[in-house]
Amino acid sequence: MSGNGAAVTRRSEDEAGRADGYVLPRGVVALFAVACGAAVANVYFAQPLLVTIGRDLAMSPALIGGVVTLTHVGYGLGLFFLVPLGDVTDRRRLVVVQLTLLVGALALVATARTAAVLLAGMAATGLLAVVTQTLVAFAASLAPPAGRGRVVGLVTSGVVIGILLARTVSGLLADLAGWRSVYLASATLTAVLALILLRVLPRPTAAPTALRYGQLLRSTLTLFAREPLLRLRALYCLLVFAAFSTLWSSVVLPLSEAPYFLPHRAIGALGLIGVVGALAATVAGRLNDRGLARRTTGIALALLTASWLPLAFTRSSLWALAAGVILLDLAVQAVHVTNQTLIYALHPDAGSRLIGGYMVFYSVGSATGALAATSLYAAAGWGAVCVLGAGFSGLGLAVWVGAWWRERSVRLGRRP
């Protein structure tokens, strides 16, 4: 790896985002954000529709839970096997090819007549939706070091808004025209975006890294072995997205039952509330550019843990649910933006591998949270789900305290 990368490794987390440079135009950043949000939404469209899809295709409750899990498994595989290609090929071409294939996967889901076809289509959709992370790495590569946190924050805001509004859009479309219309509409939008991005995305100005595919994948693992900061931030990622998925994969269940009996569009509208929290992504990026990464992370993890207190009162108060959703989404995205900004700075020439490898932990955390929450809800109810989410969150905060204490001990000349 480069000497600059090693230098960044030796610096503290709070110093990693400091540098000088120009500002990437907002219009270009906005295009990345829109494309990222539209692509990643495909991973989450099914969550408010699980009951309807299961009834239409005669799927058992256990099998319908596999819809979310398989999508995330596909996403995890794509993160490791597809996203690193951005370091050895033309990212512009890679984005367009992935979007084109994603159109086919969405069409397969929309026309599925059996559970097997649906599950295969969902897995393929997750696999190809990782174009989102290719775009994040692309945007980060175009940003100056001093403004990278701002750019990653803005693009990640698009990702998060796409995740949250996916539920709103899918619930509304399903009520109006059936669940299949959700995937037909997304396939159409994805095709349009592929054409726009083909014309707008900049062509590469530098030769890609000269690595064979096998070497590329091995180097991703090597980065984890060499970079303690990457390992720490990946662990944060796993825990915060396990908490995030614990809420969003299971909250449809109590809202569909007494005393609420909410329709798809009302449950999906909960994502609009979450957008308020997602706006924190841009703030977190700016704080990182000012050298406040560690402090931002600690505060965010504390808020994440606290968010489960109002969420525990969901069955008796929608206001408590709304407050908890805002806190949880704000905290998760603040940690996520800070993570991505810091790890990209380690080795910008390996940006796709860093972000792809890091995001594997997002996928593992999301799948774990979804599977555990839906199973726990069936066995013990909403209160147990909130305990699970608080456990993931509190563990993340404990890891942060431990990391802070170790670095403090090193600075004071003590053994960690």
VENZIHU-V134353 format. One record per residue. N is the residue number from 1. PHI is phi in radians with two decimals (none if undefined). Layout:
BEGIN
[[N PHI] [N PHI]]
END
This chain:
BEGIN
[[1 none] [2 -1.28] [3 -1.10] [4 -1.06] [5 -1.07] [6 -1.14] [7 -1.12] [8 -1.10] [9 -1.04] [10 -1.30] [11 -1.35] [12 -1.29] [13 -1.05] [14 -1.25] [15 -1.65] [16 -1.16] [17 -1.67] [18 -1.65] [19 -3.03] [20 -2.09] [21 2.94] [22 -1.48] [23 -1.89] [24 -1.19] [25 -0.98] [26 -1.09] [27 -1.09] [28 -1.18] [29 -1.09] [30 -1.10] [31 -1.11] [32 -1.03] [33 -1.09] [34 -1.11] [35 -1.11] [36 -1.10] [37 -1.09] [38 -1.15] [39 -1.25] [40 -1.25] [41 -1.01] [42 -1.08] [43 -1.28] [44 -1.98] [45 -0.97] [46 -1.28] [47 -1.01] [48 -1.37] [49 -1.85] [50 -1.01] [51 -1.12] [52 -1.15] [53 -1.09] [54 -1.07] [55 -1.20] [56 -1.17] [57 -1.82] [58 0.95] [59 -1.71] [60 -1.25] [61 -0.96] [62 -1.13] [63 -1.24] [64 -1.18] [65 -1.12] [66 -1.22] [67 -1.04] [68 -1.19] [69 -1.09] [70 -1.12] [71 -1.08] [72 -1.26] [73 -1.08] [74 -1.04] [75 -1.10] [76 -1.08] [77 -1.11] [78 -1.11] [79 -1.08] [80 -1.45] [81 -1.70] [82 -1.91] [83 -1.04] [84 -1.01] [85 -1.02] [86 -1.09] [87 -1.52] [88 -2.20] [89 -2.50] [90 -1.20] [91 -1.09] [92 -1.06] [93 -1.15] [94 -1.06] [95 -1.07] [96 -1.15] [97 -1.12] [98 -1.11] [99 -1.12] [100 -1.13] [101 -1.15] [102 -1.10] [103 -1.00] [104 -1.12] [105 -1.11] [106 -1.15] [107 -1.12] [108 -1.11] [109 -1.11] [110 -1.11] [111 -1.86] [112 -1.09] [113 -2.02] [114 -2.32] [115 -1.10] [116 -1.09] [117 -1.14] [118 -1.04] [119 -1.11] [120 -1.10] [121 -1.12] [122 -1.14] [123 -1.08] [124 -1.15] [125 -1.08] [126 -1.08] [127 -1.00] [128 -1.54] [129 -1.18] [130 -1.18] [131 -0.94] [132 -0.95] [133 -1.29] [134 -1.08] [135 -1.19] [136 -1.08] [137 -1.12] [138 -1.09] [139 -1.10] [140 -1.10] [141 -1.20] [142 -1.53] [143 -1.51] [144 -1.27] [145 -0.94] [146 -1.22] [147 -2.00] [148 -1.12] [149 -1.06] [150 -1.11] [151 -1.15] [152 -1.07] [153 -1.10] [154 -1.16] [155 -1.14] [156 -1.15] [157 -1.04] [158 -1.11] [159 -1.05] [160 -1.17] [161 -1.12] [162 -1.08] [163 -1.06] [164 -1.30] [165 -1.30] [166 -0.97] [167 -1.19] [168 -1.11] [169 -1.12] [170 -1.16] [171 -1.12] [172 -1.18] [173 -1.12] [174 -1.13] [175 -1.19] [176 -1.48] [177 -2.43] [178 1.61] [179 -1.15] [180 -1.16] [181 -1.10] [182 -1.06] [183 -1.39] [184 -1.16] [185 -1.12] [186 -1.17] [187 -1.07] [188 -1.12] [189 -1.08] [190 -1.11] [191 -1.11] [192 -1.11] [193 -1.10] [194 -1.05] [195 -1.17] [196 -1.13] [197 -1.15] [198 -1.04] [199 -1.51] [200 -1.72] [201 -1.08] [202 -1.21] [203 -1.36] [204 -1.13] [205 -1.92] [206 -2.32] [207 -1.22] [208 -1.21] [209 -1.04] [210 -1.54] [211 -2.27] [212 -1.33] [213 -1.04] [214 -1.09] [215 -1.11] [216 -1.07] [217 -1.16] [218 -1.14] [219 -1.17] [220 -1.08] [221 -1.16] [222 -1.10] [223 -1.04] [224 -1.17] [225 -1.19] [226 -1.61] [227 -1.94] [228 -1.09] [229 -1.13] [230 -1.11] [231 -1.12] [232 -1.11] [233 -1.21] [234 -1.17] [235 -1.15] [236 -0.99] [237 -1.02] [238 -1.01] [239 -1.27] [240 -1.24] [241 -1.42] [242 -1.14] [243 -1.15] [244 -1.02] [245 -1.25] [246 -0.99] [247 -1.26] [248 -1.31] [249 -1.51] [250 -2.10] [251 -1.13] [252 -1.07] [253 -1.20] [254 -1.16] [255 -1.30] [256 -1.50] [257 -1.93] [258 -1.07] [259 -1.65] [260 -1.62] [261 0.90] [262 -1.35] [263 -1.35] [264 -0.94] [265 -1.14] [266 -1.27] [267 -1.15] [268 -1.10] [269 -1.14] [270 -1.03] [271 -1.10] [272 -1.10] [273 -1.18] [274 -1.11] [275 -1.05] [276 -1.00] [277 -1.19] [278 -1.11] [279 -1.09] [280 -1.14] [281 -1.02] [282 -1.18] [283 -1.13] [284 -1.07] [285 -1.09] [286 -1.17] [287 -1.11] [288 -1.13] [289 -1.09] [290 -1.58] [291 1.48] [292 -1.99] [293 -1.09] [294 -1.14] [295 -1.10] [296 -1.03] [297 -1.11] [298 -1.08] [299 -1.11] [300 -1.11] [301 -1.18] [302 -1.15] [303 -1.13] [304 -1.06] [305 -1.12] [306 -1.18] [307 -1.08] [308 -1.32] [309 -1.19] [310 -1.14] [311 -1.10] [312 -1.14] [313 -1.72] [314 -0.97] [315 -1.18] [316 -1.95] [317 -2.70] [318 -1.24] [319 -1.13] [320 -1.12] [321 -1.04] [322 -1.08] [323 -1.10] [324 -1.13] [325 -1.08] [326 -1.08] [327 -1.09] [328 -1.12] [329 -1.17] [330 -1.03] [331 -1.16] [332 -1.06] [333 -1.27] [334 -1.08] [335 -1.16] [336 -1.12] [337 -1.12] [338 -1.06] [339 -0.98] [340 -1.15] [341 -1.13] [342 -1.18] [343 -1.26] [344 -1.10] [345 -1.18] [346 -1.09] [347 -2.62] [348 -0.97] [349 -1.26] [350 -2.06] [351 -1.02] [352 -1.16] [353 -1.16] [354 -1.07] [355 -1.24] [356 -1.10] [357 -1.12] [358 -1.03] [359 -1.27] [360 -1.01] [361 -1.23] [362 -1.05] [363 -1.16] [364 -1.09] [365 -1.10] [366 -1.12] [367 -1.13] [368 -1.11] [369 -1.09] [370 -1.12] [371 -1.16] [372 -1.17] [373 -1.19] [374 -1.18] [375 -1.19] [376 -1.19] [377 -1.09] [378 -1.11] [379 -1.55] [380 -2.39] [381 1.62] [382 -1.14] [383 -1.02] [384 -1.15] [385 -1.09] [386 -1.16] [387 -1.10] [388 -1.05] [389 -1.08] [390 -1.15] [391 -1.13] [392 -1.03] [393 -1.16] [394 -1.11] [395 -1.13] [396 -1.06] [397 -1.13] [398 -1.11] [399 -1.11] [400 -1.07] [401 -1.07] [402 -1.08] [403 -1.15] [404 -1.10] [405 -1.14] [406 -1.09] [407 -1.18] [408 -1.08] [409 -1.11] [410 -1.11] [411 -1.13] [412 -1.52] [413 1.40] [414 -1.79] [415 -1.30] [416 -1.17]]
END
